[in-house]
Amino acid sequence: MSEPVVLKADAVVRGTRIAAVAALVGLIVLGLAWELWLAPTGNRSLSLKVLPLTLPLAGLLKHRMYTYRWVSLLVWIYCTEGLVRGTSETGISQVLAWIEVLLCVVLFTACAWQVRWRLKRAAALAASSASPDGAAV
């Protein structure tokens, strides 16, 4: 059995990782600032909503494709919250909600681009390493 091929990170992989990590950290900071200082609601327990966002940070930093895949699904929960609060609240909460939506779109786009690019590169590598009769070398 052969060892898996590890592709070096190119400019697209590095760029999408930077964008994904920056958007994720931005969502964490925004969520904490929003619920603790800028426009707190109730007893500030809504600040706990950022805890699930801390889990994928290590996986994104380590280029784990599985993490990029599930984060691209998780982010829609936060996007929905931003859309609801952006259309139902006023003042600074409305502005913060639209910033949350923007960060979610950036995070989703970066994760989707990362996954698609890496799968495309892996397929191209597999095709180039295949022998003429179609069997892998």
Secondary structure, DSSP 8 states (H G I E B T S, - for coil): ----------HHHHHHHHHHHHHHHHHHHHHHHIIIIIS--TTSGGGGGGHHHHTTHHHHHTT-HHHHHHHHHHHHHHHHHHHHHHHH--THHHHHHHHHHHHHHHHHHHHHHHHHHHHHHHHHHHHHHB-TTS-B-
